Amino acid sequence: MPIFQIHTISFNLAHGEQLFNNLSWSLNAHRSALIGRNGVGKSVLINLIRGKLSPTQGSITCHKNIGYFDQQHEEVSPNSTLSIAAYLGLSTPLLALEAIANGSCDPDDFAAVGDNWLLAQHLSAQLSALNIPSDYWQHCNTLSGGQLARLKLWQLFNANYSALILDEPSNHLDLHAKQWLNEQIDAFNGPLLIVSHDPQLLKHIPYIYELTPHGLNTFSGNYDDFIAAKKRASQALAQQISHVKKQQRKLQLETQKNQEKAQQRAAKGKALRKRGSQAKVLLDAKKDQATANSKRQKTSVQQQQIKLSGTTNTLLAKQIQPEHTHFSLQTQASHNKKAIVRALQLTLPYGTNTAIDLVVCEGEKWHISGGNGTGKTTLFTILQRKAEAISGTLQLNSAVFCLDQHYQLLALNRSVLDNVNDFCPTLSTCEARTQLAGIGFKAEQVYITADKISGGQKMKLAMLIVSHQPKRPILLLDEPDNHLDAASKQHLADALSRYNGALLLISHDPTFIAQVGVDRTLNLS
């Protein structure tokens, strides 16, 4: 039986644009992946399957007990006091165990514990194995993005689900955690659908579904095979289009030659009439025959032109045009190379216990490296003066602007255009719309509220805001490459490589880091 069945659904966005039209999908593959470029509707489709959204028309039927991994982690806000134990739904038995240890004889406590007398020891050991603090009463908002993602994934893999749908599960994970994720995927017994842009993760998946503006394409094979097959298909389609266009040009030339010959024959006939060397009856007969031939020929040419035009339109409709995302970052170099960040013997409240020395000069690009939970995001929070270091000194000689993992700078209840106008006062509305068009928000799309756009679109919007601050600040970029499709990720790397201001970058992708062209590395271990 399929995991789910989608029956000819359509879905319209709030501003009226149709995202899906008569889309059908019956998922049977044991291991499969859903891919597609930013904004094509992958997360919307998953939310339709989950029942969090309703299709404009059509129906969806789920046949399995499905567990979902959501890339947003909405249940853990920055100000949340939710503990790890509460997040895992284990607060009641753990509190009962503590009460019994303190002398409680309440039957309710014994009923809450059941047979789980070693729950506290096992949970602490499991958290340590996941590179998560073993204190299960610690608040979840103190965990890094990678630690929180791994905790949620561990919970899903060990719950009683018969199938899983994982929306970008490798985002925020370090290399060790990604290896762990691959092992969990291999060990899971039920069907599993992964939504991802991560080539390394997709290499392990034997069946690919590609969501495009034209619908859903299927491919049997892993991501490398898919890319190779797609390249061959694209080349074949381009050759077909080129061949048809050559036929159109050839037909146009032949038509032009035939018209010239007809004009020459007509001129010759007029000359004969003037000289009177041939009988008028014979000349009239030749003229009628020429007119009939010309009419037949014209009809035939028109039919061929219509056929070729139809073939061209059909082929062009199959061709998916690449989106050229444009990240506009300042490239004017500063000749002042003074130190704009000076952090000496800084001790973080979370993460590494080693004191940090960091001196950043104007124009330098730094990579802040380290595994999940080593304090990279905590360092950024301190540099923004949103938290205090335990000890050490910090001196900032420049404004700081941070793009965090969850794009918290965005006002989710305001439109895309409103967000740009709010944060970028130097841009006129016309200039803002031009910049938005450069990252894929065109026409009425600028009026979509930020909570309705995909993770990749949020990143592009946040990056546009970051890049148009009135004063050139130090950019703190916390995993900006997450959620981006391959093309957009390359465009962002190119823009950051040309940026001449100072930036500090957190990323777990060695290729992206190399493309940005970092000058220095601070390793938190």
Secondary structure as a PSIPRED ss2 file (coil, helix, strand):
# PSIPRED VFORMAT (PSIPRED V4.0)

   1 M C   1.000  0.000  0.000
   2 P C   1.000  0.000  0.000
   3 I C   1.000  0.000  0.000
   4 F E   0.000  0.000  1.000
   5 Q E   0.000  0.000  1.000
   6 I E   0.000  0.000  1.000
   7 H E   0.000  0.000  1.000
   8 T E   0.000  0.000  1.000
   9 I E   0.000  0.000  1.000
  10 S E   0.000  0.000  1.000
  11 F E   0.000  0.000  1.000
  12 N E   0.000  0.000  1.000
  13 L C   1.000  0.000  0.000
  14 A C   1.000  0.000  0.000
  15 H C   1.000  0.000  0.000
  16 G C   1.000  0.000  0.000
  17 E C   1.000  0.000  0.000
  18 Q E   0.000  0.000  1.000
  19 L E   0.000  0.000  1.000
  20 F E   0.000  0.000  1.000
  21 N E   0.000  0.000  1.000
  22 N E   0.000  0.000  1.000
  23 L E   0.000  0.000  1.000
  24 S E   0.000  0.000  1.000
  25 W E   0.000  0.000  1.000
  26 S E   0.000  0.000  1.000
  27 L E   0.000  0.000  1.000
  28 N C   1.000  0.000  0.000
  29 A C   1.000  0.000  0.000
  30 H C   1.000  0.000  0.000
  31 R E   0.000  0.000  1.000
  32 S E   0.000  0.000  1.000
  33 A E   0.000  0.000  1.000
  34 L E   0.000  0.000  1.000
  35 I E   0.000  0.000  1.000
  36 G C   1.000  0.000  0.000
  37 R C   1.000  0.000  0.000
  38 N C   1.000  0.000  0.000
  39 G C   1.000  0.000  0.000
  40 V C   1.000  0.000  0.000
  41 G C   1.000  0.000  0.000
  42 K H   0.000  1.000  0.000
  43 S H   0.000  1.000  0.000
  44 V H   0.000  1.000  0.000
  45 L H   0.000  1.000  0.000
  46 I H   0.000  1.000  0.000
  47 N H   0.000  1.000  0.000
  48 L H   0.000  1.000  0.000
  49 I H   0.000  1.000  0.000
  50 R H   0.000  1.000  0.000
  51 G C   1.000  0.000  0.000
  52 K C   1.000  0.000  0.000
  53 L C   1.000  0.000  0.000
  54 S C   1.000  0.000  0.000
  55 P C   1.000  0.000  0.000
  56 T C   1.000  0.000  0.000
  57 Q E   0.000  0.000  1.000
  58 G E   0.000  0.000  1.000
  59 S E   0.000  0.000  1.000
  60 I E   0.000  0.000  1.000
  61 T E   0.000  0.000  1.000
  62 C E   0.000  0.000  1.000
  63 H C   1.000  0.000  0.000
  64 K C   1.000  0.000  0.000
  65 N C   1.000  0.000  0.000
  66 I E   0.000  0.000  1.000
  67 G E   0.000  0.000  1.000
  68 Y E   0.000  0.000  1.000
  69 F E   0.000  0.000  1.000
  70 D C   1.000  0.000  0.000
  71 Q C   1.000  0.000  0.000
  72 Q C   1.000  0.000  0.000
  73 H C   1.000  0.000  0.000
  74 E C   1.000  0.000  0.000
  75 E C   1.000  0.000  0.000
  76 V C   1.000  0.000  0.000
  77 S C   1.000  0.000  0.000
  78 P C   1.000  0.000  0.000
  79 N C   1.000  0.000  0.000
  80 S C   1.000  0.000  0.000
  81 T C   1.000  0.000  0.000
  82 L C   1.000  0.000  0.000
  83 S E   0.000  0.000  1.000
  84 I H   0.000  1.000  0.000
  85 A H   0.000  1.000  0.000
  86 A H   0.000  1.000  0.000
  87 Y H   0.000  1.000  0.000
  88 L C   1.000  0.000  0.000
  89 G C   1.000  0.000  0.000
  90 L C   1.000  0.000  0.000
  91 S H   0.000  1.000  0.000
  92 T H   0.000  1.000  0.000
  93 P H   0.000  1.000  0.000
  94 L H   0.000  1.000  0.000
  95 L H   0.000  1.000  0.000
  96 A H   0.000  1.000  0.000
  97 L H   0.000  1.000  0.000
  98 E H   0.000  1.000  0.000
  99 A H   0.000  1.000  0.000
 100 I H   0.000  1.000  0.000
 101 A H   0.000  1.000  0.000
 102 N C   1.000  0.000  0.000
 103 G C   1.000  0.000  0.000
 104 S C   1.000  0.000  0.000
 105 C C   1.000  0.000  0.000
 106 D C   1.000  0.000  0.000
 107 P H   0.000  1.000  0.000
 108 D H   0.000  1.000  0.000
 109 D H   0.000  1.000  0.000
 110 F H   0.000  1.000  0.000
 111 A H   0.000  1.000  0.000
 112 A H   0.000  1.000  0.000
 113 V H   0.000  1.000  0.000
 114 G C   1.000  0.000  0.000
 115 D C   1.000  0.000  0.000
 116 N C   1.000  0.000  0.000
 117 W C   1.000  0.000  0.000
 118 L C   1.000  0.000  0.000
 119 L H   0.000  1.000  0.000
 120 A H   0.000  1.000  0.000
 121 Q H   0.000  1.000  0.000
 122 H H   0.000  1.000  0.000
 123 L H   0.000  1.000  0.000
 124 S H   0.000  1.000  0.000
 125 A H   0.000  1.000  0.000
 126 Q H   0.000  1.000  0.000
 127 L H   0.000  1.000  0.000
 128 S H   0.000  1.000  0.000
 129 A H   0.000  1.000  0.000
 130 L C   1.000  0.000  0.000
 131 N C   1.000  0.000  0.000
 132 I C   1.000  0.000  0.000
 133 P C   1.000  0.000  0.000
 134 S C   1.000  0.000  0.000
 135 D C   1.000  0.000  0.000
 136 Y C   1.000  0.000  0.000
 137 W C   1.000  0.000  0.000
 138 Q C   1.000  0.000  0.000
 139 H E   0.000  0.000  1.000
 140 C H   0.000  1.000  0.000
 141 N H   0.000  1.000  0.000
 142 T H   0.000  1.000  0.000
 143 L C   1.000  0.000  0.000
 144 S C   1.000  0.000  0.000
 145 G H   0.000  1.000  0.000
 146 G H   0.000  1.000  0.000
 147 Q H   0.000  1.000  0.000
 148 L H   0.000  1.000  0.000
 149 A H   0.000  1.000  0.000
 150 R H   0.000  1.000  0.000
 151 L H   0.000  1.000  0.000
 152 K H   0.000  1.000  0.000
 153 L H   0.000  1.000  0.000
 154 W H   0.000  1.000  0.000
 155 Q H   0.000  1.000  0.000
 156 L H   0.000  1.000  0.000
 157 F H   0.000  1.000  0.000
 158 N C   1.000  0.000  0.000
 159 A C   1.000  0.000  0.000
 160 N C   1.000  0.000  0.000
 161 Y C   1.000  0.000  0.000
 162 S C   1.000  0.000  0.000
 163 A E   0.000  0.000  1.000
 164 L E   0.000  0.000  1.000
 165 I E   0.000  0.000  1.000
 166 L E   0.000  0.000  1.000
 167 D E   0.000  0.000  1.000
 168 E C   1.000  0.000  0.000
 169 P C   1.000  0.000  0.000
 170 S C   1.000  0.000  0.000
 171 N C   1.000  0.000  0.000
 172 H C   1.000  0.000  0.000
 173 L C   1.000  0.000  0.000
 174 D C   1.000  0.000  0.000
 175 L H   0.000  1.000  0.000
 176 H H   0.000  1.000  0.000
 177 A H   0.000  1.000  0.000
 178 K H   0.000  1.000  0.000
 179 Q H   0.000  1.000  0.000
 180 W H   0.000  1.000  0.000
 181 L H   0.000  1.000  0.000
 182 N H   0.000  1.000  0.000
 183 E H   0.000  1.000  0.000
 184 Q H   0.000  1.000  0.000
 185 I H   0.000  1.000  0.000
 186 D H   0.000  1.000  0.000
 187 A H   0.000  1.000  0.000
 188 F C   1.000  0.000  0.000
 189 N C   1.000  0.000  0.000
 190 G C   1.000  0.000  0.000
 191 P C   1.000  0.000  0.000
 192 L E   0.000  0.000  1.000
 193 L E   0.000  0.000  1.000
 194 I E   0.000  0.000  1.000
 195 V E   0.000  0.000  1.000
 196 S C   1.000  0.000  0.000
 197 H C   1.000  0.000  0.000
 198 D C   1.000  0.000  0.000
 199 P H   0.000  1.000  0.000
 200 Q H   0.000  1.000  0.000
 201 L H   0.000  1.000  0.000
 202 L H   0.000  1.000  0.000
 203 K C   1.000  0.000  0.000
 204 H C   1.000  0.000  0.000
 205 I C   1.000  0.000  0.000
 206 P C   1.000  0.000  0.000
 207 Y E   0.000  0.000  1.000
 208 I E   0.000  0.000  1.000
 209 Y E   0.000  0.000  1.000
 210 E E   0.000  0.000  1.000
 211 L E   0.000  0.000  1.000
 212 T E   0.000  0.000  1.000
 213 P C   1.000  0.000  0.000
 214 H C   1.000  0.000  0.000
 215 G E   0.000  0.000  1.000
 216 L E   0.000  0.000  1.000
 217 N E   0.000  0.000  1.000
 218 T E   0.000  0.000  1.000
 219 F E   0.000  0.000  1.000
 220 S E   0.000  0.000  1.000
 221 G C   1.000  0.000  0.000
 222 N C   1.000  0.000  0.000
 223 Y H   0.000  1.000  0.000
 224 D H   0.000  1.000  0.000
 225 D H   0.000  1.000  0.000
 226 F H   0.000  1.000  0.000
 227 I H   0.000  1.000  0.000
 228 A H   0.000  1.000  0.000
 229 A H   0.000  1.000  0.000
 230 K H   0.000  1.000  0.000
 231 K H   0.000  1.000  0.000
 232 R H   0.000  1.000  0.000
 233 A H   0.000  1.000  0.000
 234 S H   0.000  1.000  0.000
 235 Q H   0.000  1.000  0.000
 236 A H   0.000  1.000  0.000
 237 L H   0.000  1.000  0.000
 238 A H   0.000  1.000  0.000
 239 Q H   0.000  1.000  0.000
 240 Q H   0.000  1.000  0.000
 241 I H   0.000  1.000  0.000
 242 S H   0.000  1.000  0.000
 243 H H   0.000  1.000  0.000
 244 V H   0.000  1.000  0.000
 245 K H   0.000  1.000  0.000
 246 K H   0.000  1.000  0.000
 247 Q H   0.000  1.000  0.000
 248 Q H   0.000  1.000  0.000
 249 R H   0.000  1.000  0.000
 250 K H   0.000  1.000  0.000
 251 L H   0.000  1.000  0.000
 252 Q H   0.000  1.000  0.000
 253 L H   0.000  1.000  0.000
 254 E H   0.000  1.000  0.000
 255 T H   0.000  1.000  0.000
 256 Q H   0.000  1.000  0.000
 257 K H   0.000  1.000  0.000
 258 N H   0.000  1.000  0.000
 259 Q H   0.000  1.000  0.000
 260 E H   0.000  1.000  0.000
 261 K H   0.000  1.000  0.000
 262 A H   0.000  1.000  0.000
 263 Q H   0.000  1.000  0.000
 264 Q H   0.000  1.000  0.000
 265 R H   0.000  1.000  0.000
 266 A H   0.000  1.000  0.000
 267 A H   0.000  1.000  0.000
 268 K H   0.000  1.000  0.000
 269 G H   0.000  1.000  0.000
 270 K H   0.000  1.000  0.000
 271 A H   0.000  1.000  0.000
 272 L H   0.000  1.000  0.000
 273 R H   0.000  1.000  0.000
 274 K H   0.000  1.000  0.000
 275 R H   0.000  1.000  0.000
 276 G C   1.000  0.000  0.000
 277 S C   1.000  0.000  0.000
 278 Q C   1.000  0.000  0.000
 279 A C   1.000  0.000  0.000
 280 K H   0.000  1.000  0.000
 281 V H   0.000  1.000  0.000
 282 L H   0.000  1.000  0.000
 283 L H   0.000  1.000  0.000
 284 D H   0.000  1.000  0.000
 285 A H   0.000  1.000  0.000
 286 K H   0.000  1.000  0.000
 287 K H   0.000  1.000  0.000
 288 D H   0.000  1.000  0.000
 289 Q H   0.000  1.000  0.000
 290 A H   0.000  1.000  0.000
 291 T H   0.000  1.000  0.000
 292 A H   0.000  1.000  0.000
 293 N H   0.000  1.000  0.000
 294 S H   0.000  1.000  0.000
 295 K H   0.000  1.000  0.000
 296 R H   0.000  1.000  0.000
 297 Q H   0.000  1.000  0.000
 298 K H   0.000  1.000  0.000
 299 T H   0.000  1.000  0.000
 300 S H   0.000  1.000  0.000
 301 V H   0.000  1.000  0.000
 302 Q H   0.000  1.000  0.000
 303 Q H   0.000  1.000  0.000
 304 Q H   0.000  1.000  0.000
 305 Q H   0.000  1.000  0.000
 306 I H   0.000  1.000  0.000
 307 K H   0.000  1.000  0.000
 308 L H   0.000  1.000  0.000
 309 S H   0.000  1.000  0.000
 310 G H   0.000  1.000  0.000
 311 T H   0.000  1.000  0.000
 312 T H   0.000  1.000  0.000
 313 N H   0.000  1.000  0.000
 314 T H   0.000  1.000  0.000
 315 L H   0.000  1.000  0.000
 316 L H   0.000  1.000  0.000
 317 A H   0.000  1.000  0.000
 318 K H   0.000  1.000  0.000
 319 Q C   1.000  0.000  0.000
 320 I C   1.000  0.000  0.000
 321 Q C   1.000  0.000  0.000
 322 P C   1.000  0.000  0.000
 323 E C   1.000  0.000  0.000
 324 H C   1.000  0.000  0.000
 325 T C   1.000  0.000  0.000
 326 H C   1.000  0.000  0.000
 327 F C   1.000  0.000  0.000
 328 S C   1.000  0.000  0.000
 329 L C   1.000  0.000  0.000
 330 Q C   1.000  0.000  0.000
 331 T C   1.000  0.000  0.000
 332 Q C   1.000  0.000  0.000
 333 A C   1.000  0.000  0.000
 334 S C   1.000  0.000  0.000
 335 H C   1.000  0.000  0.000
 336 N C   1.000  0.000  0.000
 337 K C   1.000  0.000  0.000
 338 K C   1.000  0.000  0.000
 339 A E   0.000  0.000  1.000
 340 I E   0.000  0.000  1.000
 341 V E   0.000  0.000  1.000
 342 R E   0.000  0.000  1.000
 343 A E   0.000  0.000  1.000
 344 L E   0.000  0.000  1.000
 345 Q E   0.000  0.000  1.000
 346 L E   0.000  0.000  1.000
 347 T E   0.000  0.000  1.000
 348 L C   1.000  0.000  0.000
 349 P C   1.000  0.000  0.000
 350 Y C   1.000  0.000  0.000
 351 G C   1.000  0.000  0.000
 352 T C   1.000  0.000  0.000
 353 N C   1.000  0.000  0.000
 354 T C   1.000  0.000  0.000
 355 A C   1.000  0.000  0.000
 356 I E   0.000  0.000  1.000
 357 D E   0.000  0.000  1.000
 358 L E   0.000  0.000  1.000
 359 V E   0.000  0.000  1.000
 360 V E   0.000  0.000  1.000
 361 C E   0.000  0.000  1.000
 362 E C   1.000  0.000  0.000
 363 G C   1.000  0.000  0.000
 364 E C   1.000  0.000  0.000
 365 K E   0.000  0.000  1.000
 366 W E   0.000  0.000  1.000
 367 H E   0.000  0.000  1.000
 368 I E   0.000  0.000  1.000
 369 S E   0.000  0.000  1.000
 370 G C   1.000  0.000  0.000
 371 G C   1.000  0.000  0.000
 372 N C   1.000  0.000  0.000
 373 G C   1.000  0.000  0.000
 374 T C   1.000  0.000  0.000
 375 G C   1.000  0.000  0.000
 376 K H   0.000  1.000  0.000
 377 T H   0.000  1.000  0.000
 378 T H   0.000  1.000  0.000
 379 L H   0.000  1.000  0.000
 380 F H   0.000  1.000  0.000
 381 T H   0.000  1.000  0.000
 382 I H   0.000  1.000  0.000
 383 L H   0.000  1.000  0.000
 384 Q C   1.000  0.000  0.000
 385 R C   1.000  0.000  0.000
 386 K C   1.000  0.000  0.000
 387 A C   1.000  0.000  0.000
 388 E C   1.000  0.000  0.000
 389 A C   1.000  0.000  0.000
 390 I C   1.000  0.000  0.000
 391 S E   0.000  0.000  1.000
 392 G E   0.000  0.000  1.000
 393 T E   0.000  0.000  1.000
 394 L E   0.000  0.000  1.000
 395 Q E   0.000  0.000  1.000
 396 L E   0.000  0.000  1.000
 397 N C   1.000  0.000  0.000
 398 S C   1.000  0.000  0.000
 399 A C   1.000  0.000  0.000
 400 V E   0.000  0.000  1.000
 401 F E   0.000  0.000  1.000
 402 C E   0.000  0.000  1.000
 403 L E   0.000  0.000  1.000
 404 D C   1.000  0.000  0.000
 405 Q C   1.000  0.000  0.000
 406 H C   1.000  0.000  0.000
 407 Y C   1.000  0.000  0.000
 408 Q C   1.000  0.000  0.000
 409 L C   1.000  0.000  0.000
 410 L C   1.000  0.000  0.000
 411 A C   1.000  0.000  0.000
 412 L C   1.000  0.000  0.000
 413 N C   1.000  0.000  0.000
 414 R C   1.000  0.000  0.000
 415 S E   0.000  0.000  1.000
 416 V H   0.000  1.000  0.000
 417 L H   0.000  1.000  0.000
 418 D H   0.000  1.000  0.000
 419 N H   0.000  1.000  0.000
 420 V H   0.000  1.000  0.000
 421 N H   0.000  1.000  0.000
 422 D H   0.000  1.000  0.000
 423 F H   0.000  1.000  0.000
 424 C C   1.000  0.000  0.000
 425 P C   1.000  0.000  0.000
 426 T C   1.000  0.000  0.000
 427 L C   1.000  0.000  0.000
 428 S C   1.000  0.000  0.000
 429 T H   0.000  1.000  0.000
 430 C H   0.000  1.000  0.000
 431 E H   0.000  1.000  0.000
 432 A H   0.000  1.000  0.000
 433 R H   0.000  1.000  0.000
 434 T H   0.000  1.000  0.000
 435 Q H   0.000  1.000  0.000
 436 L H   0.000  1.000  0.000
 437 A H   0.000  1.000  0.000
 438 G H   0.000  1.000  0.000
 439 I C   1.000  0.000  0.000
 440 G C   1.000  0.000  0.000
 441 F C   1.000  0.000  0.000
 442 K C   1.000  0.000  0.000
 443 A H   0.000  1.000  0.000
 444 E H   0.000  1.000  0.000
 445 Q H   0.000  1.000  0.000
 446 V H   0.000  1.000  0.000
 447 Y H   0.000  1.000  0.000
 448 I C   1.000  0.000  0.000
 449 T E   0.000  0.000  1.000
 450 A H   0.000  1.000  0.000
 451 D H   0.000  1.000  0.000
 452 K H   0.000  1.000  0.000
 453 I C   1.000  0.000  0.000
 454 S C   1.000  0.000  0.000
 455 G H   0.000  1.000  0.000
 456 G H   0.000  1.000  0.000
 457 Q H   0.000  1.000  0.000
 458 K H   0.000  1.000  0.000
 459 M H   0.000  1.000  0.000
 460 K H   0.000  1.000  0.000
 461 L H   0.000  1.000  0.000
 462 A H   0.000  1.000  0.000
 463 M H   0.000  1.000  0.000
 464 L H   0.000  1.000  0.000
 465 I H   0.000  1.000  0.000
 466 V H   0.000  1.000  0.000
 467 S C   1.000  0.000  0.000
 468 H C   1.000  0.000  0.000
 469 Q C   1.000  0.000  0.000
 470 P C   1.000  0.000  0.000
 471 K C   1.000  0.000  0.000
 472 R C   1.000  0.000  0.000
 473 P C   1.000  0.000  0.000
 474 I E   0.000  0.000  1.000
 475 L E   0.000  0.000  1.000
 476 L E   0.000  0.000  1.000
 477 L E   0.000  0.000  1.000
 478 D E   0.000  0.000  1.000
 479 E C   1.000  0.000  0.000
 480 P C   1.000  0.000  0.000
 481 D C   1.000  0.000  0.000
 482 N C   1.000  0.000  0.000
 483 H C   1.000  0.000  0.000
 484 L C   1.000  0.000  0.000
 485 D C   1.000  0.000  0.000
 486 A H   0.000  1.000  0.000
 487 A H   0.000  1.000  0.000
 488 S H   0.000  1.000  0.000
 489 K H   0.000  1.000  0.000
 490 Q H   0.000  1.000  0.000
 491 H H   0.000  1.000  0.000
 492 L H   0.000  1.000  0.000
 493 A H   0.000  1.000  0.000
 494 D H   0.000  1.000  0.000
 495 A H   0.000  1.000  0.000
 496 L H   0.000  1.000  0.000
 497 S H   0.000  1.000  0.000
 498 R H   0.000  1.000  0.000
 499 Y C   1.000  0.000  0.000
 500 N C   1.000  0.000  0.000
 501 G C   1.000  0.000  0.000
 502 A C   1.000  0.000  0.000
 503 L E   0.000  0.000  1.000
 504 L E   0.000  0.000  1.000
 505 L E   0.000  0.000  1.000
 506 I E   0.000  0.000  1.000
 507 S C   1.000  0.000  0.000
 508 H C   1.000  0.000  0.000
 509 D C   1.000  0.000  0.000
 510 P H   0.000  1.000  0.000
 511 T H   0.000  1.000  0.000
 512 F H   0.000  1.000  0.000
 513 I H   0.000  1.000  0.000
 514 A H   0.000  1.000  0.000
 515 Q H   0.000  1.000  0.000
 516 V H   0.000  1.000  0.000
 517 G C   1.000  0.000  0.000
 518 V C   1.000  0.000  0.000
 519 D C   1.000  0.000  0.000
 520 R E   0.000  0.000  1.000
 521 T E   0.000  0.000  1.000
 522 L E   0.000  0.000  1.000
 523 N E   0.000  0.000  1.000
 524 L C   1.000  0.000  0.000
 525 S C   1.000  0.000  0.000
